[in-house]
Amino acid sequence: MDTPAPAALPRLRVVTREIEPLDDLLPFTTTHDPLFWSRRGDTMAAFGTVHTLRATGAQPAAELSAQWRALVAAAEVDDAVGVAGTGLIAFGSLAFDAASPRGNALIVPDLVVGRRGGRTFATRVALADAAAPPEPELPPRSPFGPHWAASLGPGRMTAETYQEAVRTAVAAIRAQRLDKVVLARDVEGRVPATADLRRLVRALLTGYPDCWVFAVDGLIGASPETLVTVSGGTLTARVLAGTSARGADEDADAAAALALADSAKDQHEHRFAVRSVLASLRPHTSALAAGEQPFTLRLPNVWHLATDIEGVLADRSSSLDLVAALHPTAAVAGTPTAEALEWIRRLEPFDRGRYAGAVGWIDADGDGEWAIALRCAQFGPATDDDQRALTAYAGAGIVADSDPEAELLETRVKFRPIIDALA
């Protein structure tokens, strides 16, 4: 049977112009399917879809990268601003497991309103056969809908079955079948079909401004973990592995951070994750450096062990090419990767979808920002009873001396950002 030819890519015209400063960009995206990216004030809100690239197979990120290069090569770009996020860009969301039916997508929006380094801009994208080059015109701000709350309940992995899965994984690790595996559990819920999902984005922006706050193709969350950022030939990444809940007061909080830094179990888990990232990036870099010791990263709900990595690209790899090289990292899968993935498929009674996959954006130069999709919820389409289903996930890294009850408690702490925002 012949393989069907890929669909023809459109020719696009892109115009970016600087506009007057805007304080709040979230009202410029849609209520039911927001397209949004923000961290520390650098923000992009998008509206409409001109074209969507999709990929399946063993290397979906690499496939999307090749499609993106072809789309960029045929595009006409007029960018009068020239900062990160201007010109032709696409927002992407990739599944954790290449075999997932959830799929992988790059979305080219009709309009992007952005703010970067104190400059505010608007980008309009249209098909090249349009009568005239598009000039950016802001859509009307869409007022926020009423407040809502999700109804939440246990998912397919209960607290009891999660602890049993951890015991099974620990036994496999002690039998030297693998070194580490990250096991997740799920929470399921429903929201009204008319729910303004920007309310959830707003809650995450308010509570977690130092995280990557994203909404892409029904996936909404606030991730603390950078998968990879590429800008002008330089790459950066941040590895998080090892977690402790924040203390109830200042003294308890300081003690929690110190205990995490001194934890042999968490340091062991962290080293696996850092080695995984360095090994994946070395073939693409001429220089690569990581901190000698992890530092404790403070978030509103947890402490993490963290290591920052920086490198210089030695080839023409795009940010999506590096996503293909990195994903899945040991921080969200385990070590060795292939064995960890098999144990995840065996022990988790669900498909993770895009949880712990890659989420971010890429521009015409291949630069971009990509985070690991954590602290997030995936929303489905509206159902006949005027509801939308959602699923949220949280995981923990399992090593030889992991305690099932402690790992369960870690997932509860990691659920807090998205569950509090949904409530």
C-alpha positions as CSV (number, residue, x, y, z in Angstrom):
1,M,0.0,0.0,0.0
2,D,1.4,3.4,-1.0
3,T,2.1,6.0,1.7
4,P,-0.1,9.0,1.2
5,A,1.7,12.2,0.2
6,P,1.9,14.9,2.8
7,A,-0.6,17.7,2.4
8,A,0.7,20.7,0.5
9,L,1.9,23.5,2.8
10,P,0.4,27.0,2.3
11,R,2.4,30.1,1.4
12,L,2.0,32.7,4.2
13,R,2.4,36.4,4.5
14,V,3.4,37.7,7.9
15,V,3.5,41.3,9.2
16,T,4.7,42.4,12.6
17,R,4.4,46.0,13.9
18,E,5.1,47.6,17.2
19,I,2.0,48.9,19.0
20,E,1.2,51.0,22.0
21,P,1.9,49.3,25.4
22,L,-0.8,47.0,26.7
23,D,-1.0,45.9,30.3
24,D,-3.1,42.8,29.9
25,L,-2.9,40.6,26.8
26,L,-5.0,37.6,28.0
27,P,-8.3,39.2,26.8
28,F,-7.0,39.0,23.2
29,T,-7.3,35.2,23.1
30,T,-10.4,33.1,23.0
31,T,-12.5,32.0,25.9
32,H,-13.0,28.3,25.0
33,D,-9.6,27.5,23.5
34,P,-7.0,30.0,24.6
35,L,-3.6,30.1,22.9
36,F,-1.2,31.8,25.4
37,W,2.4,31.8,26.6
38,S,3.9,33.8,29.4
39,R,6.7,34.0,31.9
40,R,7.9,36.9,34.1
41,G,5.9,39.5,32.0
42,D,7.1,38.3,28.6
43,T,3.7,37.3,27.1
44,M,2.1,36.2,23.8
45,A,-1.7,35.8,23.3
46,A,-2.9,34.5,20.0
47,F,-6.2,34.4,18.2
48,G,-7.5,32.2,15.3
49,T,-5.6,29.5,13.3
50,V,-4.2,29.9,9.8
51,H,-2.6,26.5,9.6
52,T,-1.9,23.5,11.8
53,L,1.0,21.1,11.3
54,R,0.6,17.6,12.7
55,A,3.0,14.7,13.1
56,T,2.9,11.1,14.2
57,G,5.5,8.3,14.3
58,A,8.6,7.6,16.3
59,Q,10.1,11.2,16.1
60,P,7.2,13.6,15.9
61,A,9.3,16.6,17.0
62,A,11.8,16.0,14.2
63,E,9.0,15.6,11.7
64,L,7.4,18.8,12.9
65,S,10.7,20.6,12.6
66,A,11.1,19.5,9.0
67,Q,7.6,20.6,8.2
68,W,8.2,23.9,9.9
69,R,11.4,24.6,7.9
70,A,9.4,24.0,4.7
71,L,6.6,26.3,5.8
72,V,9.1,29.1,6.7
73,A,11.0,28.8,3.5
74,A,7.9,29.6,1.5
75,A,6.7,32.5,3.7
76,E,7.0,36.2,3.2
77,V,7.9,37.9,6.5
78,D,7.8,41.7,7.2
79,D,9.0,42.0,10.8
80,A,9.7,45.6,11.9
81,V,10.3,44.7,15.5
82,G,12.8,41.9,15.5
83,V,12.6,40.6,19.1
84,A,11.9,37.1,20.3
85,G,8.4,36.0,19.4
86,T,7.9,38.4,16.4
87,G,7.5,37.4,12.8
88,L,6.2,34.0,11.9
89,I,5.8,31.7,14.9
90,A,3.9,28.6,15.9
91,F,2.7,27.3,19.2
92,G,3.3,23.6,19.8
93,S,2.2,20.8,22.1
94,L,3.7,17.3,21.9
95,A,2.6,14.1,23.5
96,F,4.7,12.4,26.2
97,D,4.7,9.1,24.3
98,A,5.2,9.0,20.6
99,A,2.6,6.2,20.4
100,S,0.0,8.3,22.1
101,P,-3.3,8.8,20.1
102,R,-3.4,12.4,21.5
103,G,-1.0,13.5,18.7
104,N,1.4,16.4,18.2
105,A,0.6,19.8,16.7
106,L,2.2,23.1,15.7
107,I,-0.5,25.9,15.5
108,V,0.1,29.0,13.3
109,P,-2.3,31.6,14.6
110,D,-4.0,34.3,12.7
111,L,-3.0,37.0,15.1
112,V,-0.4,37.3,17.9
113,V,-0.3,40.1,20.4
114,G,2.9,40.0,22.4
115,R,5.1,41.8,24.9
116,R,8.9,41.2,25.2
117,G,11.5,43.3,27.0
118,G,9.2,46.3,27.4
119,R,8.1,46.4,23.7
120,T,4.5,45.4,22.6
121,F,3.8,44.1,19.2
122,A,1.1,42.6,17.0
123,T,1.7,40.0,14.2
124,R,-0.8,39.2,11.5
125,V,-0.6,36.0,9.4
126,A,-2.6,35.4,6.2
127,L,-2.4,33.2,3.1
128,A,-0.2,34.7,0.4
129,D,-3.0,34.8,-2.2
130,A,-4.8,37.4,-0.1
131,A,-5.6,40.6,-2.0
132,A,-3.2,42.7,0.1
133,P,-0.5,42.2,2.7
134,P,-2.1,41.9,6.1
135,E,-1.7,44.7,8.5
136,P,-2.0,43.9,12.2
137,E,-5.3,45.0,13.7
138,L,-6.1,44.2,17.3
139,P,-9.4,42.2,17.8
140,P,-11.7,43.6,20.4
141,R,-10.9,42.6,23.9
142,S,-13.2,39.7,24.9
143,P,-14.7,40.3,28.4
144,F,-14.2,37.5,30.9
145,G,-17.0,35.1,31.4
146,P,-18.4,34.3,34.9
147,H,-16.3,32.5,37.5
148,W,-16.6,28.7,37.5
149,A,-15.3,25.8,39.5
150,A,-14.4,22.3,38.2
151,S,-15.9,19.1,39.8
152,L,-12.9,16.8,40.5
153,G,-12.6,13.2,41.5
154,P,-10.2,10.2,41.4
155,G,-8.8,9.1,38.1
156,R,-7.9,5.6,36.9
157,M,-4.9,5.4,39.2
158,T,-6.1,5.6,42.8
159,A,-3.9,6.3,45.8
160,E,-3.8,2.6,46.6
161,T,-2.9,1.4,43.1
162,Y,-0.3,4.1,42.8
163,Q,1.5,2.9,45.9
164,E,1.3,-0.7,44.6
165,A,2.8,0.5,41.3
166,V,5.7,2.2,43.2
167,R,6.4,-1.0,45.1
168,T,6.5,-2.9,41.8
169,A,8.9,-0.3,40.3
170,V,11.2,-0.4,43.4
171,A,11.4,-4.1,43.1
172,A,12.4,-3.9,39.4
173,I,15.0,-1.2,40.2
174,R,16.5,-3.3,43.0
175,A,16.6,-6.2,40.6
176,Q,18.7,-3.9,38.3
177,R,16.1,-3.9,35.5
178,L,16.4,-0.1,35.4
179,D,17.8,2.8,37.5
180,K,14.8,5.1,37.7
181,V,11.2,5.4,36.5
182,V,8.8,8.3,36.9
183,L,5.3,7.2,37.7
184,A,2.2,9.5,37.4
185,R,-1.3,9.3,38.6
186,D,-4.4,11.2,37.4
187,V,-7.4,13.2,38.6
188,E,-10.5,13.6,36.4
189,G,-13.0,16.3,36.3
190,R,-15.6,18.3,34.4
191,V,-16.3,22.0,33.8
192,P,-19.3,23.7,32.1
193,A,-19.0,23.7,28.3
194,T,-19.3,27.5,28.4
195,A,-16.5,27.9,31.0
196,D,-14.1,30.8,30.1
197,L,-10.8,28.9,30.4
198,R,-8.9,32.1,30.5
199,R,-10.0,32.2,34.2
200,L,-7.8,29.2,34.8
201,V,-4.9,30.9,32.9
202,R,-5.4,34.0,35.0
203,A,-5.3,32.0,38.3
204,L,-2.0,30.3,37.3
205,L,-0.5,33.6,36.2
206,T,-1.3,35.1,39.6
207,G,-0.1,32.2,41.6
208,Y,2.9,31.1,39.6
209,P,4.4,34.1,37.8
210,D,7.9,32.5,37.7
211,C,6.6,29.4,35.8
212,W,5.9,29.0,32.1
213,V,2.1,29.6,32.0
214,F,0.7,28.1,28.8
215,A,-2.5,27.3,27.0
216,V,-2.0,25.3,23.8
217,D,-4.6,23.1,22.1
218,G,-6.7,22.5,25.2
219,L,-3.6,21.9,27.5
220,I,-3.4,24.6,30.2
221,G,-0.8,24.7,33.0
222,A,2.1,26.4,34.8
223,S,5.3,24.5,34.4
224,P,8.5,25.2,36.4
225,E,10.7,23.2,34.1
226,T,12.4,24.5,31.0
227,L,13.0,21.7,28.5
228,V,15.1,24.0,26.2
229,T,15.3,27.6,25.1
230,V,17.2,28.6,21.9
231,S,18.2,32.2,21.1
232,G,20.8,33.3,18.6
233,G,22.8,30.1,18.7
234,T,22.8,29.8,22.5
235,L,20.7,27.2,24.3
236,T,19.6,27.0,28.0
237,A,17.8,24.3,29.9
238,R,16.8,23.8,33.5
239,V,16.6,20.3,35.1
240,L,14.3,19.7,38.0
241,A,14.4,16.4,39.9
242,G,14.0,16.0,43.6
243,T,11.0,17.6,45.4
244,S,10.0,18.6,48.9
245,A,6.8,20.3,50.2
246,R,7.2,23.9,51.5
247,G,7.3,24.3,55.3
248,A,4.3,25.7,57.3
249,D,6.5,28.6,58.7
250,E,9.8,30.2,58.0
251,D,11.8,27.8,60.2
252,A,10.1,24.7,58.9
253,D,10.5,26.0,55.3
254,A,14.2,26.4,55.7
255,A,14.5,23.0,57.3
256,A,12.6,21.5,54.3
257,A,15.0,23.1,51.8
258,L,18.0,21.9,53.8
259,A,16.7,18.3,54.1
260,L,16.1,18.2,50.3
261,A,19.6,19.5,49.6
262,D,21.0,16.8,51.9
263,S,18.8,14.0,50.7
264,A,20.9,11.2,49.2
265,K,17.8,9.8,47.5
266,D,16.9,13.1,45.8
267,Q,20.5,13.9,44.9
268,H,20.8,10.4,43.2
269,E,17.5,11.0,41.3
270,H,18.7,14.5,40.2
271,R,22.1,13.2,38.9
272,F,20.2,10.8,36.6
273,A,18.2,13.7,35.1
274,V,21.2,16.0,34.6
275,R,23.3,13.3,32.9
276,S,20.4,12.5,30.6
277,V,20.1,16.1,29.4
278,L,23.9,16.6,29.0
279,A,24.2,13.4,27.0
280,S,21.4,14.4,24.6
281,L,22.7,17.9,24.0
282,R,26.5,17.2,23.6
283,P,26.2,16.1,19.9
284,H,24.6,19.5,19.0
285,T,26.9,21.8,20.9
286,S,30.5,23.1,20.8
287,A,30.4,24.1,24.5
288,L,28.1,22.9,27.2
289,A,28.2,23.6,30.9
290,A,26.1,22.6,34.0
291,G,26.3,23.7,37.6
292,E,28.5,21.4,39.7
293,Q,25.9,21.1,42.4
294,P,22.1,21.6,42.2
295,F,20.5,24.5,43.9
296,T,17.2,24.5,45.7
297,L,14.5,26.3,43.7
298,R,11.6,27.8,45.7
299,L,8.1,27.7,44.2
300,P,4.9,28.7,46.0
301,N,4.1,25.0,46.9
302,V,7.4,23.1,46.7
303,W,11.2,23.1,46.8
304,H,12.9,21.5,43.8
305,L,16.5,20.5,43.3
306,A,17.5,22.4,40.1
307,T,20.5,22.6,37.7
308,D,20.8,25.1,35.0
309,I,22.6,24.1,31.7
310,E,23.9,26.5,29.0
311,G,25.5,25.7,25.7
312,V,26.5,27.0,22.3
313,L,25.0,25.3,19.2
314,A,27.5,23.7,16.9
315,D,25.0,22.9,14.1
316,R,21.8,24.4,12.7
317,S,19.5,22.6,15.0
318,S,16.3,24.4,15.7
319,S,14.6,24.4,19.1
320,L,12.3,21.6,17.9
321,D,15.3,19.5,16.8
322,L,16.6,19.8,20.4
323,V,13.2,18.9,21.7
324,A,13.5,15.8,19.6
325,A,16.9,15.0,21.0
326,L,15.9,15.7,24.6
327,H,12.4,14.3,25.0
328,P,11.6,12.4,27.1
329,T,14.2,13.3,29.8
330,A,15.0,11.2,32.8
331,A,13.2,13.8,34.9
332,V,9.8,12.8,33.5
333,A,10.5,9.2,32.2
334,G,13.5,7.6,33.9
335,T,16.8,5.8,33.1
336,P,17.5,4.1,30.8
337,T,14.8,5.8,28.8
338,A,13.6,2.8,26.7
339,E,13.2,0.6,29.8
340,A,11.5,3.3,31.8
341,L,9.0,3.9,29.0
342,E,8.1,0.2,29.0
343,W,7.6,0.2,32.7
344,I,5.4,3.4,32.5
345,R,3.2,1.7,29.9
346,R,3.0,-1.4,32.1
347,L,2.2,0.3,35.4
348,E,0.2,3.4,34.4
349,P,-3.4,2.5,33.5
350,F,-3.8,5.4,31.1
351,D,-2.2,7.3,28.2
352,R,-0.5,10.4,29.6
353,G,-1.4,12.4,26.4
354,R,0.5,15.6,26.5
355,Y,1.2,15.6,30.2
356,A,5.1,15.6,30.6
357,G,5.4,16.2,26.9
358,A,6.8,19.4,25.4
359,V,4.9,22.7,25.1
360,G,6.2,26.0,23.7
361,W,6.8,28.0,20.5
362,I,9.2,28.3,17.6
363,D,10.0,31.2,15.3
364,A,11.2,31.4,11.7
365,D,14.9,31.2,12.8
366,G,14.2,28.0,14.7
367,D,14.6,29.8,18.0
368,G,12.0,29.3,20.7
369,E,11.0,28.4,24.2
370,W,9.9,24.9,25.3
371,A,8.9,23.7,28.7
372,I,7.9,20.3,30.0
373,A,4.1,20.2,30.3
374,L,3.7,19.8,34.1
375,R,1.2,21.1,36.6
376,C,-1.4,21.1,33.8
377,A,-4.8,19.8,32.8
378,Q,-6.0,18.6,29.3
379,F,-9.5,19.7,28.3
380,G,-11.7,17.7,26.0
381,P,-14.4,18.9,23.6
382,A,-17.9,19.8,24.8
383,T,-20.2,16.8,25.4
384,D,-23.9,16.3,24.9
385,D,-24.6,17.3,28.6
386,D,-23.0,20.7,28.1
387,Q,-19.8,19.7,30.0
388,R,-16.1,19.5,29.2
389,A,-14.0,16.6,30.6
390,L,-10.5,17.3,31.9
391,T,-7.7,15.2,33.2
392,A,-4.7,16.4,35.3
393,Y,-1.6,14.4,36.2
394,A,1.2,14.5,38.7
395,G,4.2,12.2,39.0
396,A,7.2,11.3,41.1
397,G,10.6,9.8,40.3
398,I,11.1,6.3,41.7
399,V,14.5,5.0,42.6
400,A,15.8,2.1,44.7
401,D,15.1,3.6,48.1
402,S,11.7,5.2,47.2
403,D,9.0,4.9,49.8
404,P,5.5,4.4,48.3
405,E,3.7,6.7,50.8
406,A,6.3,9.5,50.5
407,E,6.0,9.3,46.6
408,L,2.2,9.5,46.9
409,L,2.5,12.6,49.1
410,E,4.8,14.1,46.6
411,T,2.2,13.8,43.8
412,R,-0.4,15.4,46.1
413,V,1.9,18.4,46.5
414,K,2.5,18.6,42.8
415,F,-1.2,18.5,42.0
416,R,-1.8,21.6,44.2
417,P,-1.2,24.3,41.6
418,I,-3.6,23.0,39.0
419,I,-6.2,21.7,41.4
420,D,-6.3,25.0,43.4
421,A,-6.7,26.9,40.2
422,L,-9.5,24.7,38.9
423,A,-11.3,25.1,42.2
